[in-house]
Amino acid sequence: MADDRGSSSAGVLLAFLSGAALGAVAALLLAPQAGSESREQLRGYARRAEGNLRDLAGCAGETFEEVVGEGKQFVDSKKAVLREAFDAGREAMRRERDRQHGEPQG
């Protein structure tokens, strides 16, 4: 199965983007400039953050699909092992039953 590197790197990226966004907002609110300039800068940051979040969501969706696919493969492989074990057990029971029916009762 896949390791957790993809999900942990996505978490780190999300934390970084969140911190960067909060820092940018704080800097804009404390900067000595006109309100219209600040609003325009905030809109730019919001558009970039939206794009980054869309990219991150796309990566998360791909990772989810990959993990689901690996999970299905894992389940299928275990089903095959269980099916083989069940068939072997059924065959052993049949042989034992045949052996007991073939012995004289005594």
C-alpha positions in Angstrom: 0.0 0.0 0.0 1.1 3.6 -0.4 2.9 5.3 2.3 1.7 8.6 4.0 4.2 10.9 2.2 1.6 12.2 -0.2 -0.9 13.1 2.5 1.7 14.5 4.8 3.2 16.7 2.1 -0.3 17.9 1.2 -0.8 18.8 4.9 2.5 20.7 5.0 1.6 22.6 1.7 -1.8 23.5 3.1 -0.3 24.7 6.4 2.3 26.8 4.5 -0.3 28.3 2.2 -2.5 29.1 5.2 0.4 30.8 7.0 1.4 32.7 4.0 -2.2 34.0 3.5 -2.5 35.0 7.1 0.8 36.8 6.9 -0.2 38.6 3.8 -3.5 39.8 5.2 -1.7 41.0 8.4 0.9 42.9 6.3 -1.8 44.5 4.2 -3.8 45.6 7.2 -0.8 47.1 8.9 0.7 48.7 5.8 0.3 52.5 5.3 -1.6 52.6 1.9 -5.0 53.4 0.6 -7.9 51.1 1.3 -8.5 50.5 -2.4 -4.9 49.4 -3.0 -5.2 47.0 0.0 -8.4 45.6 -1.3 -6.9 45.0 -4.8 -3.9 43.3 -3.2 -6.2 41.1 -1.1 -8.2 40.2 -4.3 -4.9 39.1 -6.0 -3.9 37.0 -3.0 -7.4 35.5 -2.9 -7.2 34.6 -6.6 -3.8 33.0 -6.1 -4.9 31.1 -3.0 -7.9 29.9 -4.9 -5.8 28.6 -7.7 -3.4 26.9 -5.2 -6.3 25.3 -3.4 -7.7 24.0 -6.6 -4.4 22.4 -7.5 -4.2 20.9 -4.0 -7.7 19.5 -4.3 -6.8 18.0 -7.7 -3.7 16.4 -6.1 -5.8 15.1 -3.2 -8.4 13.6 -5.6 -5.7 11.9 -7.6 -4.1 10.5 -4.4 -7.5 9.3 -3.2 -8.2 7.5 -6.4 -4.8 5.9 -6.3 -5.3 4.7 -2.7 -8.7 3.4 -3.5 -7.3 1.5 -6.5 -4.5 0.0 -4.3 -7.1 -0.9 -1.7 -9.2 -2.7 -4.3 -6.1 -4.6 -5.4 -5.3 -5.6 -1.8 -8.9 -6.8 -1.2 -8.9 -8.8 -4.4 -5.6 -10.4 -3.6 -6.9 -11.4 -0.1 -10.1 -12.7 -1.6 -8.1 -15.0 -3.9 -6.0 -16.3 -1.0 -9.2 -17.0 1.1 -10.9 -18.6 -1.9 -7.8 -20.9 -2.3 -7.8 -21.8 1.4 -11.5 -22.5 1.4 -11.2 -24.7 -1.7 -8.3 -26.6 -0.1 -10.3 -27.1 3.1 -13.3 -28.3 1.2 -11.1 -30.8 -0.7 -9.5 -32.0 2.6 -13.0 -32.5 4.1 -14.1 -34.5 1.0 -11.0 -36.7 1.2 -11.4 -37.3 4.9 -15.1 -38.1 4.4 -14.3 -40.5 1.6 -11.6 -42.1 3.7 -13.9 -42.6 6.7 -16.7 -44.0 4.5 -14.2 -46.4 2.9 -13.1 -47.9 6.3 -15.0 -50.7 7.8 -17.1 -49.7 10.8 -16.0 -51.4 13.8 
